Amino acid sequence: MNENPKRHKLPNVFYRSLKYHAHLLHGDCVEVMREMISDERGFKGRIDAIVTDPPYGIDWLASDWDEYDHRSQEQKTADSETGDSCEKVMFKKMSVRQEAMPSTAADAGLSFQKWCEEWGRLCYALLKPGGYILSFGGSRAHHRMVCGLEDAGFEVRDEIQWVYSTGAVRGRDLGRDIQSVGGLKPDEMERLKGKNTALKPAHEPITVQRKPLPAGQSVTTCVATTGVGAMNVKDTRFPSFEERLKKAGPAPPVDRYPANVVVAEDEAVMGEYTKFFYCPKPSVQERGGSIGGLGGEKFKADWDAGRDIDAHPTTKPIRLMSWLVTLVTPPGGLVLDPFMGSGTTVRAAVLGGFRGIGIEKEEPFANLAKRRLQELEAELDKQGKEEIQ
């Protein structure tokens, strides 16, 4: 009997690094993961951990990559076969969303939750029993994602808060409407002054969930036999974790237990908060380029014009992703990011000596992830040559 040539081979691979055990896949993660768990591919129950930053469902800057697609599978297939343009498809997506979703916020939230459950079930099938999924979310819709993943079968174990002070207020300043509204009485104008519809965002939640352990098996037995089921506290203590990242020698004498809070400010600003892991937002250099300020003007202009992009507007810092990957992945383990973006999770896997798989639907982001991974490979190769010399 001939062995299936597709067995344990990833679908939709557009770039692979055999030396550093990294694979980048291009396509809709739901479709790609569905093929991965098929008997033909055989990846069901083979992933050690999932660390991801999915769309928050808030249409960031009215961007299609930050929303979820409500079209039926039949409609997606029809659009693909007719070769409809991105503009037509976007119009259909918006039309279907408006028709399928009642106007209430509760119904919109349920729709997002069902979408999270859909991709969550595929993640659940791919993970080993006891494997963790860490997923970022936005404060307005995070609870829906948490419930969607829980409905997919995961156990909620914790939540990590990444706290920072550089968020941009995106609410509506009602005081600015005084002139445009017109006909307002003095007391009505006074009520509008100093009013806004939003607070300044200063945190991002990261849900920590786990696939249940094998039936009748203790967590001790599960970890001893498979390497998954518990978090890697020893290698994520800090500041020793930071020293390992820098390869700067032995760990400092103070070694703190990892907490469920990560802060983005230094000691001078945060005071007592330095007891938590410190991780600032990525610099322009780390992003790979400028997005044009807090509003992302340059990124949006390049995206709308169909030009190559040199930075992702919501890139997470490699320091943070490295810490998260190390927290839930066994040594040499396989970590998956279904919403790869610019590829930071895969880069973190490479830096930590893990194996990484990233999936990305949007071609500009996939190309950016490829470029960033190639740059990391070249840097590591250079370091290796220097060490040999």
VOGU-3710 file (C-alpha; in Angstrom, 3 decimals, decimal comma):
1> mnenpkrhkl> 0,000/0,000/0,000  1,499/3,345/-1,071  1,776/6,049/1,557  -0,343/9,155/0,991  2,067/11,789/-0,451  0,121/14,572/1,350  0,333/12,881/4,752  1,735/15,301/7,333  2,435/17,865/4,614  1,027/21,345/5,147
11> pnvfyrslky> -1,384/22,817/2,579  -1,053/26,264/0,947  2,624/26,677/1,849  4,102/29,729/0,124  7,331/29,905/2,127  9,222/27,457/4,313  12,447/27,600/6,263  13,630/24,033/6,689  16,677/25,150/8,669  14,586/27,011/11,261
21> hahllhgdcv> 11,472/24,785/11,064  9,069/27,570/10,037  6,212/27,401/7,526  4,080/30,270/6,207  0,700/29,382/4,709  -1,462/31,662/2,543  -5,243/31,332/2,708  -8,337/31,677/4,865  -7,400/30,012/8,153  -10,781/28,273/8,432
31> evmremisde> -10,309/26,578/5,071  -6,606/25,845/5,660  -7,134/24,384/9,156  -10,063/22,325/7,904  -7,723/20,713/5,378  -4,997/20,274/7,996  -7,264/18,157/10,219  -8,445/16,005/7,322  -7,426/12,345/7,268  -5,481/13,097/4,100
41> rgfkgridai> -3,212/15,625/5,842  -3,225/14,080/9,321  -2,475/17,125/11,520  -5,335/16,479/13,925  -4,021/16,524/17,507  -0,422/17,341/16,464  -0,116/21,025/17,449  1,434/21,778/20,856  0,233/25,374/21,290  -1,622/28,180/19,533
51> vtdppygidw> -0,667/31,821/20,044  -2,577/34,308/17,918  -3,877/37,849/17,452  -7,134/37,504/15,468  -9,286/40,305/14,049  -11,088/42,120/16,865  -14,223/42,627/14,770  -14,153/46,417/15,198  -13,298/47,366/11,570  -10,078/49,198/12,506
61> lasdwdeydh> -9,845/52,229/10,174  -12,720/50,605/8,217  -10,265/47,872/7,168  -11,606/44,630/5,717  -8,813/42,610/7,352  -10,147/43,520/10,815  -13,669/42,262/10,179  -15,114/38,797/9,851  -16,719/37,483/6,670  -20,440/36,663/6,985
71> rsqeqktads> -20,846/35,293/3,460  -21,981/31,704/3,167  -19,535/29,114/1,824  -21,650/28,980/-1,338  -21,320/32,735/-1,806  -17,540/32,622/-1,202  -17,228/29,906/-3,855  -19,407/31,835/-6,299  -17,347/35,004/-5,827  -14,160/33,033/-6,410
81> etgdscekvm> -15,478/31,369/-9,566  -16,796/34,620/-11,081  -13,566/36,432/-10,301  -15,331/39,302/-8,574  -13,077/42,181/-7,635  -12,121/42,948/-4,057  -14,455/45,952/-4,161  -17,429/43,819/-5,234  -16,661/41,164/-2,642  -16,339/43,803/0,072
91> fkkmsvrqea> -19,718/45,239/-0,970  -21,269/41,776/-0,780  -19,689/41,159/2,620  -21,098/44,434/3,913  -24,509/43,737/2,354  -24,690/40,239/3,816  -23,606/41,590/7,194  -26,349/44,235/7,124  -29,002/41,732/6,039  -27,917/38,864/8,294
101> mpstaadagl> -27,302/40,883/11,419  -30,101/42,759/13,201  -29,145/46,259/14,208  -28,754/45,553/17,928  -25,287/45,346/19,445  -26,202/42,038/21,100  -26,953/40,347/17,773  -23,776/41,753/16,212  -21,801/40,375/19,143  -23,388/36,952/18,788
111> sfqkwceewg> -22,411/36,864/15,130  -18,784/37,602/16,043  -18,945/34,968/18,792  -20,171/32,315/16,347  -17,311/33,146/13,996  -14,831/32,750/16,853  -16,404/29,416/17,713  -16,004/28,316/14,078  -12,249/28,838/13,913  -11,932/27,834/17,573
121> rlcyallkpg> -13,312/24,350/16,848  -10,649/23,841/14,201  -7,934/25,007/16,610  -9,353/22,597/19,177  -9,109/19,706/16,695  -5,508/20,549/15,806  -4,249/20,860/19,398  -3,001/17,982/21,485  -5,129/17,277/24,587  -3,881/19,679/27,258
131> gyilsfggsr> -2,584/22,164/24,676  -3,074/25,896/25,279  -4,468/28,631/23,086  -3,528/32,251/23,849  -5,562/34,777/21,884  -5,520/38,587/21,949  -8,744/40,547/21,838  -10,141/44,066/21,940  -11,867/45,337/25,065  -15,250/45,778/23,352
141> ahhrmvcgle> -15,584/42,295/21,842  -13,097/40,190/23,828  -15,810/38,561/25,921  -17,472/37,270/22,767  -14,234/35,649/21,614  -13,709/34,084/25,044  -17,227/32,611/24,953  -16,788/31,472/21,344  -13,622/29,551/22,202  -15,273/28,123/25,315
151> dagfevrdei> -18,221/26,994/23,185  -15,675/25,329/20,890  -14,648/23,104/23,820  -11,798/24,974/25,521  -11,481/25,548/29,269  -10,903/29,145/30,384  -7,796/29,044/32,583  -6,821/32,703/32,973  -6,530/36,068/31,267  -3,369/38,116/30,733
161> qwvystgavr> -3,587/41,913/30,549  -1,053/43,815/28,457  -1,137/47,351/29,877  0,277/50,413/28,112  -0,178/54,204/28,018  0,197/54,979/24,304  -3,297/54,183/23,038  -5,111/56,727/20,863  -8,615/57,923/21,762  -10,977/57,029/18,911
171> grdlgrdiqs> -14,244/58,208/20,441  -16,411/61,101/19,238  -15,763/64,486/20,852  -19,275/65,903/21,161  -17,938/69,372/21,913  -16,780/69,584/18,304  -20,335/68,985/17,092  -21,668/72,222/18,566  -20,984/74,271/15,424  -22,098/71,614/12,949
181> vgglkpdeme> -25,385/70,723/14,639  -26,785/74,258/14,787  -29,929/75,527/16,491  -28,789/74,379/19,934  -29,814/76,277/23,010  -27,069/77,552/25,355  -27,823/74,909/27,979  -27,760/72,167/25,299  -24,384/73,349/24,008  -23,059/73,321/27,555
191> rlkgkntalk> -24,091/69,693/27,984  -22,006/68,706/24,936  -18,782/70,284/26,170  -16,243/67,835/27,577  -18,230/64,787/26,468  -16,759/61,875/24,514  -18,032/58,435/23,593  -14,891/56,476/24,562  -12,065/56,186/27,058  -8,436/56,052/26,051
201> pahepitvqr> -7,494/52,397/25,377  -4,706/51,285/27,700  -4,827/47,494/27,720  -5,306/44,443/25,539  -6,654/41,229/27,070  -5,195/37,842/26,154  -7,408/34,870/26,928  -5,627/31,785/28,278  -7,567/28,618/27,452  -6,716/24,929/27,378
211> kplpagqsvt> -7,989/21,877/25,569  -9,181/19,396/28,220  -6,761/16,717/29,351  -7,209/13,155/28,085  -10,059/11,393/29,899  -8,967/9,951/33,225  -5,457/11,408/32,992  -3,914/13,757/35,543  -2,133/16,933/34,506  1,103/15,463/35,882
221> tcvattgvga> 0,843/12,398/33,648  -0,194/14,485/30,640  2,773/16,849/30,932  5,195/13,996/31,642  4,110/12,052/28,549  3,294/14,792/25,999  4,929/17,981/27,310  1,657/19,947/27,238  -0,984/20,655/29,876  0,810/23,176/32,134
231> mnvkdtrfps> 2,584/26,509/31,674  6,356/26,814/31,483  7,001/28,950/34,562  10,709/28,190/34,867  11,666/29,666/31,503  9,332/32,690/31,673  10,441/34,095/35,014  11,865/37,581/34,619  14,216/39,290/34,262  15,976/35,998/33,543
241> feerlkkagp> 13,725/35,507/30,491  14,963/38,845/29,130  18,560/37,792/29,697  17,943/34,605/27,743  16,488/36,654/24,880  19,610/38,808/24,841  21,897/35,799/25,443  23,650/38,034/27,938  24,907/35,463/30,374  23,523/34,166/33,683
251> appvdrypan> 20,202/35,372/35,067  20,104/38,222/37,624  19,578/37,256/41,270  15,969/38,584/41,398  13,781/36,180/39,469  10,057/36,939/39,584  7,226/34,474/39,042  5,291/35,296/35,834  1,998/37,093/36,465  -1,122/37,647/34,379
261> vvvaedeavm> -0,204/41,310/33,837  2,396/42,613/31,362  3,266/46,317/31,430  4,661/48,524/28,682  6,234/51,255/30,803  9,623/51,379/32,457  10,471/51,548/36,147  10,530/55,338/36,330  6,930/55,535/35,142  5,302/52,473/36,677
271> geytkffycp> 6,946/52,196/40,089  5,532/49,096/41,780  4,403/47,741/38,415  8,007/46,777/37,676  7,175/43,614/39,563  5,519/42,560/36,306  7,076/41,576/32,988  8,016/44,715/31,051  7,217/44,881/27,333  6,768/48,157/25,419
281> kpsvqerggs> 4,964/48,497/22,117  7,113/47,773/19,043  9,281/50,567/17,672  9,176/51,744/14,062  12,357/49,743/13,480  10,783/46,561/14,867  7,602/47,034/12,828  9,750/47,186/9,721  8,620/50,682/8,817  6,319/53,553/9,690
291> igglggekfk> 2,519/53,343/9,592  2,204/57,127/9,673  1,469/57,975/13,287  -1,163/56,658/15,684  -3,823/56,863/12,992  -1,888/54,664/10,573  -2,260/57,149/7,706  0,685/55,824/5,667  -0,402/52,215/6,076  -3,990/52,942/5,038
301> adwdagrdid> -2,892/54,966/2,007  -0,562/52,171/0,844  -3,207/49,504/1,507  -5,986/51,345/-0,333  -3,677/52,018/-3,300  -2,626/48,374/-3,548  1,027/49,176/-2,851  3,427/46,914/-0,959  3,329/47,616/2,765  6,407/47,819/4,957
311> ahpttkpirl> 4,696/47,584/8,353  1,606/46,120/10,017  -0,493/48,614/12,024  -1,168/46,232/14,917  2,139/44,366/15,100  2,818/42,895/18,528  6,329/43,174/19,994  8,611/40,192/19,472  9,513/40,389/23,172  5,891/39,793/24,192
321> mswlvtlvtp> 5,208/37,072/21,636  8,420/35,262/22,597  7,337/35,294/26,240  3,856/33,971/25,387  5,148/31,248/23,045  7,669/30,109/25,651  4,962/30,109/28,336  2,792/27,450/26,638  5,026/25,536/24,205  7,239/22,573/25,222
331> pgglvldpfm> 10,908/22,631/24,116  11,091/22,114/20,367  7,297/22,063/20,203  5,044/23,092/17,312  3,187/26,408/17,669  0,480/27,638/15,296  -0,764/31,168/14,562  -3,960/31,044/12,440  -3,964/34,857/12,038  -0,297/35,443/11,303
341> gsgttvraav> -0,368/39,092/10,209  3,252/40,177/9,825  4,532/36,891/11,263  5,705/37,895/14,740  4,540/34,634/16,359  6,498/32,547/13,840  9,553/34,754/14,336  9,207/34,266/18,099  9,039/30,501/17,587  12,257/30,559/15,545
351> lggfrgigie> 14,072/32,662/18,161  12,972/30,301/20,940  14,016/27,116/19,158  10,407/26,041/18,504  8,745/25,003/15,256  6,280/27,527/13,845  3,331/27,581/11,441  1,593/30,807/10,422  -1,541/31,246/8,307  -2,488/34,554/6,682
361> keepfanlak> -5,380/35,355/4,334  -4,320/38,820/3,146  -1,548/38,661/0,543  0,156/41,968/1,516  0,501/40,767/5,106  1,670/37,318/3,986  4,389/38,906/1,849  5,410/41,130/4,768  5,651/38,084/7,060  7,823/36,311/4,493
371> rrlqeleael> 10,166/39,284/4,233  10,472/39,635/8,005  11,180/35,911/8,430  13,834/36,022/5,707  15,464/38,994/7,452  15,529/37,037/10,723  17,036/34,005/8,980  19,794/36,163/7,497  20,493/37,711/10,891  20,680/34,324/12,625
381> dkqgkeeiq> 22,907/32,932/9,874  25,223/35,899/10,282  25,375/35,411/14,044  26,146/31,738/13,554  29,040/32,508/11,203  30,451/35,084/13,605  30,289/32,585/16,493  32,123/29,955/14,407  34,817/32,445/13,476
//
